[in-house]
Protein backbone atom coordinates (compact mmCIF):
# COMPACT_ATOMS: atom_id res chain seq x y z
CA UNK A 1 0.00 0.00 0.00
CA UNK A 2 2.94 2.32 0.52
CA UNK A 3 3.50 2.34 -3.24
CA UNK A 4 -0.06 3.21 -4.23
CA UNK A 5 -0.33 6.01 -6.76
CA UNK A 6 -3.66 7.76 -6.20
CA UNK A 7 -3.21 10.27 -9.05
CA UNK A 8 -4.75 7.95 -11.69
CA UNK A 9 -7.71 7.26 -9.41
CA UNK A 10 -8.31 10.98 -8.86
CA UNK A 11 -7.96 11.62 -12.61
CA UNK A 12 -10.55 8.93 -13.41
CA UNK A 13 -13.22 10.19 -10.99
CA UNK A 14 -14.63 12.93 -13.27
CA UNK A 15 -15.13 10.38 -16.06
CA UNK A 16 -17.39 8.17 -13.95
CA UNK A 17 -20.37 10.40 -14.64
CA UNK A 18 -22.32 9.41 -11.55
CA UNK A 19 -23.20 11.37 -8.41
CA UNK A 20 -20.53 10.90 -5.77
CA UNK A 21 -19.95 11.77 -2.16
CA UNK A 22 -16.41 11.45 -0.87
CA UNK A 23 -16.20 10.71 2.85
CA UNK A 24 -12.87 11.55 4.50
CA UNK A 25 -11.81 11.30 8.10
CA UNK A 26 -10.39 14.52 9.49
CA UNK A 27 -7.78 12.49 11.40
CA UNK A 28 -6.70 10.42 8.38
CA UNK A 29 -2.91 10.19 8.68
CA UNK A 30 -2.54 8.20 5.43
CA UNK A 31 -4.31 10.53 2.98
CA UNK A 32 -4.27 14.25 3.77
CA UNK A 33 -7.68 15.89 4.07
CA UNK A 34 -6.74 18.36 1.34
CA UNK A 35 -6.33 15.50 -1.15
CA UNK A 36 -9.85 14.31 -0.43
CA UNK A 37 -11.20 17.83 -0.89
CA UNK A 38 -9.26 18.26 -4.14
CA UNK A 39 -10.46 14.92 -5.52
CA UNK A 40 -14.06 15.82 -4.71
CA UNK A 41 -13.72 19.23 -6.34
CA UNK A 42 -12.12 17.76 -9.47
CA UNK A 43 -14.84 15.12 -9.76
CA UNK A 44 -17.72 17.50 -9.01
CA UNK A 45 -18.49 15.31 -6.00
CA UNK A 46 -19.91 16.23 -2.63
CA UNK A 47 -17.32 16.16 0.15
CA UNK A 48 -18.16 15.04 3.67
CA UNK A 49 -15.44 15.37 6.31
CA UNK A 50 -15.82 12.86 9.12
CA UNK A 51 -14.90 14.71 12.30
CA UNK A 52 -12.52 12.86 14.57
CA UNK A 53 -12.25 9.77 12.36
CA UNK A 54 -9.15 8.43 10.67
CA UNK A 55 -8.23 6.43 7.59
CA UNK A 56 -10.37 3.48 8.66
CA UNK A 57 -13.44 5.57 9.44
CA UNK A 58 -15.76 2.77 8.38
CA UNK A 59 -14.22 0.58 11.09
CA UNK A 60 -14.06 3.33 13.72
CA UNK A 61 -17.73 4.28 13.33
CA UNK A 62 -19.44 1.70 11.11
CA UNK A 63 -22.97 2.80 12.00
CA UNK A 64 -22.22 6.48 11.40
CA UNK A 65 -20.50 5.88 8.08
CA UNK A 66 -23.26 3.51 6.95
CA UNK A 67 -25.85 6.18 7.82
CA UNK A 68 -24.00 8.73 5.69
CA UNK A 69 -23.82 6.29 2.78
CA UNK A 70 -27.54 5.53 3.09
CA UNK A 71 -28.32 9.27 3.17
CA UNK A 72 -26.23 9.91 0.05
CA UNK A 73 -27.96 7.02 -1.75
CA UNK A 74 -31.40 8.29 -0.73
CA UNK A 75 -30.54 11.79 -1.93
CA UNK A 76 -29.38 10.41 -5.29
CA UNK A 77 -32.49 8.25 -5.65
CA UNK A 78 -34.69 11.25 -4.83
CA UNK A 79 -32.90 13.39 -7.43
CA UNK A 80 -33.21 10.62 -10.03
CA UNK A 81 -36.95 10.36 -9.32
CA UNK A 82 -37.34 14.08 -9.99
CA UNK A 83 -35.91 13.76 -13.50
C-alpha beads as a LAMMPS data file, in Angstrom:
LAMMPS data file: protein, C-alpha beads

83 atoms
82 bonds

1 atom types
1 bond types

-500.0 500.0 xlo xhi
-500.0 500.0 ylo yhi
-500.0 500.0 zlo zhi

Masses

1 110.0

Atoms # bond

1 1 1 0.000 0.000 0.000
2 1 1 2.941 2.318 0.521
3 1 1 3.499 2.337 -3.240
4 1 1 -0.055 3.213 -4.231
5 1 1 -0.333 6.010 -6.759
6 1 1 -3.658 7.763 -6.196
7 1 1 -3.212 10.270 -9.048
8 1 1 -4.745 7.947 -11.690
9 1 1 -7.712 7.264 -9.414
10 1 1 -8.314 10.976 -8.863
11 1 1 -7.960 11.624 -12.605
12 1 1 -10.547 8.934 -13.415
13 1 1 -13.221 10.191 -10.990
14 1 1 -14.625 12.931 -13.266
15 1 1 -15.131 10.384 -16.060
16 1 1 -17.386 8.171 -13.953
17 1 1 -20.366 10.399 -14.638
18 1 1 -22.323 9.415 -11.548
19 1 1 -23.203 11.370 -8.408
20 1 1 -20.526 10.899 -5.769
21 1 1 -19.945 11.775 -2.164
22 1 1 -16.410 11.449 -0.868
23 1 1 -16.197 10.709 2.850
24 1 1 -12.874 11.551 4.495
25 1 1 -11.810 11.296 8.103
26 1 1 -10.393 14.524 9.492
27 1 1 -7.781 12.494 11.399
28 1 1 -6.697 10.424 8.381
29 1 1 -2.908 10.190 8.675
30 1 1 -2.545 8.195 5.426
31 1 1 -4.309 10.527 2.978
32 1 1 -4.274 14.252 3.774
33 1 1 -7.683 15.892 4.067
34 1 1 -6.741 18.356 1.336
35 1 1 -6.328 15.505 -1.146
36 1 1 -9.849 14.311 -0.434
37 1 1 -11.204 17.825 -0.888
38 1 1 -9.264 18.256 -4.137
39 1 1 -10.462 14.915 -5.517
40 1 1 -14.057 15.818 -4.714
41 1 1 -13.719 19.227 -6.340
42 1 1 -12.124 17.764 -9.468
43 1 1 -14.842 15.120 -9.756
44 1 1 -17.716 17.497 -9.011
45 1 1 -18.491 15.311 -6.000
46 1 1 -19.908 16.227 -2.634
47 1 1 -17.321 16.164 0.146
48 1 1 -18.159 15.043 3.668
49 1 1 -15.437 15.369 6.312
50 1 1 -15.818 12.860 9.124
51 1 1 -14.904 14.713 12.304
52 1 1 -12.519 12.858 14.569
53 1 1 -12.246 9.771 12.363
54 1 1 -9.151 8.427 10.668
55 1 1 -8.234 6.435 7.588
56 1 1 -10.374 3.482 8.658
57 1 1 -13.436 5.574 9.436
58 1 1 -15.762 2.768 8.376
59 1 1 -14.217 0.580 11.089
60 1 1 -14.055 3.331 13.717
61 1 1 -17.732 4.280 13.328
62 1 1 -19.437 1.704 11.108
63 1 1 -22.969 2.798 11.996
64 1 1 -22.218 6.479 11.405
65 1 1 -20.495 5.876 8.081
66 1 1 -23.264 3.511 6.952
67 1 1 -25.852 6.179 7.824
68 1 1 -24.005 8.729 5.692
69 1 1 -23.822 6.293 2.784
70 1 1 -27.538 5.529 3.090
71 1 1 -28.324 9.265 3.171
72 1 1 -26.234 9.909 0.045
73 1 1 -27.960 7.023 -1.751
74 1 1 -31.396 8.289 -0.732
75 1 1 -30.537 11.788 -1.934
76 1 1 -29.375 10.413 -5.287
77 1 1 -32.491 8.253 -5.647
78 1 1 -34.686 11.252 -4.831
79 1 1 -32.895 13.386 -7.429
80 1 1 -33.213 10.616 -10.031
81 1 1 -36.948 10.358 -9.323
82 1 1 -37.339 14.085 -9.994
83 1 1 -35.907 13.756 -13.499

Bonds

1 1 1 2
2 1 2 3
3 1 3 4
4 1 4 5
5 1 5 6
6 1 6 7
7 1 7 8
8 1 8 9
9 1 9 10
10 1 10 11
11 1 11 12
12 1 12 13
13 1 13 14
14 1 14 15
15 1 15 16
16 1 16 17
17 1 17 18
18 1 18 19
19 1 19 20
20 1 20 21
21 1 21 22
22 1 22 23
23 1 23 24
24 1 24 25
25 1 25 26
26 1 26 27
27 1 27 28
28 1 28 29
29 1 29 30
30 1 30 31
31 1 31 32
32 1 32 33
33 1 33 34
34 1 34 35
35 1 35 36
36 1 36 37
37 1 37 38
38 1 38 39
39 1 39 40
40 1 40 41
41 1 41 42
42 1 42 43
43 1 43 44
44 1 44 45
45 1 45 46
46 1 46 47
47 1 47 48
48 1 48 49
49 1 49 50
50 1 50 51
51 1 51 52
52 1 52 53
53 1 53 54
54 1 54 55
55 1 55 56
56 1 56 57
57 1 57 58
58 1 58 59
59 1 59 60
60 1 60 61
61 1 61 62
62 1 62 63
63 1 63 64
64 1 64 65
65 1 65 66
66 1 66 67
67 1 67 68
68 1 68 69
69 1 69 70
70 1 70 71
71 1 71 72
72 1 72 73
73 1 73 74
74 1 74 75
75 1 75 76
76 1 76 77
77 1 77 78
78 1 78 79
79 1 79 80
80 1 80 81
81 1 81 82
82 1 82 83
